């Protein structure tokens, strides 16, 4: 379990999504938008190619908070600002810091980057870890 102290950083999460994650996520989410599945269509609308689902990247950000806290049930609130598209087969890095602590809950700020650019920033995450150090 991570020591959740004000100003402390959580372990950095690094994930490199494979080229098929969009198809799997589309099936799980029901979001079959062709920008996620069709390379030529994505390029025809000005994208560099197929892009990851925004909610997939948000789920990675939530995972970066909840794994050290004891599991997905520790997540109480999540708000993000999407800042760019994420691509498959390129590492996504998620950094997080404890910004508030009160009544057994923590508020964290987090950022997800890929290739040096923020894809999610100004994320605010509230978790209730299974145990918060005194």
N, C-alpha and C positions, 0 to 999 in steps of 0.2 A: 504494500500500500504506500502511496506517495505521501510525503509530509505536505499538507496543504496549508502553507503559511502565506500571509498577505505578502504579495510581491514575488512569490516563488513561481517558477516555471514548471509546467507539467512536462513529462517526457515528450519529445518531438515525435509525431507520427509521420512516417514516410511510406507512401503507397505508390506503386507503379501499376496503374490499371492496364490489363491486357486489352488487345484489340477486339475482344468479344464481349466485354463487360456491358456495352450498350445494348446488345441483343438480349443478354440475360436480364438486365435491368428493365428493358422495355416489356419483356414478358411478365416480370414480377409487378411492375407498376401500371401496366396498361398504356404507357406513353410510347406510342409508335411513330412519333414525329420523325419524318425522313431526315432531318438534320442529324439525328443520332444513328441512323441505320444505312443511309445511302450516300456514299462518298461523292458521287457526281452531283446529286441534288444539293448537298451541303455546300459544295464549291460554287454551284450556280447561284446561291443566295449570298455569296460573299464570305463564306467561312473558309478556313484553311483545309477543311475536310470534316469528317464526322466528329462531332463533339460529344463529350460526356453530358449526361443529364445533370442539370443543376442540383436536383434533389439528391443525386448520388454523391456529389461533392459535399453537400450539406450533411449527409449521413456519415461521411468520413470524418467531418469536423466533430460531429456529435460523438463518434467512436473515440476520438482522441481525448475527449473529456471523461466519458463514462468508463472506459477500460480501467484507468487508474483509480476511479472512484468506487469500483466494485460491480459494475454491470449497467446495462441499459436502463434498468428501473431507477437509477439514481438521477436521471435527467428530469428536471422539473420545468425548464423553459429554455427555448432556443430562438434567437433572432439573428439573422445574417443579412449582409448586403452583398449581393453578387456583383463582382467587378469585371469579370471577363469570362471567356469560355475556357474550358479545360479539355485537353486532348488525351486520347488514349496513348499508352506506351511512353508516357513522359511522367516522371516522378512528381507527385503532389506532396508537399511538405506542410504540416500543420503545427503551428506553435501556439501555445496558450499560457496565460499568466493569471494567477489569482489576484483579482482586483478588489474584492469585498468578501467579508466573512461575517455572518450573523445568524444566530439561532440555529446552528447546525447546518446551514446552507452556505454554499460558496457561489460567488459570481465570478466568472472568468471572462477574459477577453481573448479572442482567438483570431488567427489569420491563416488562410490557406493560400499557398503560392505554388506556381508551376512555372518553370523556366524563368525564374526571377521576377515574375509578375503576380500581383495579388489576383486571385480568382474569387476569393471571399475575404472581405475585411470588415472590421467593426462588428464582428460577431460577439454577441453577449450570450453566455451560457450560464444557466443556474443549475447547480447540481446539489444533491444531498448525499454526500459520501456515506458509506456504511459506518465509518467512524472518522470523526474529525478530531485531530489532536487538540488538546486543551491549550 
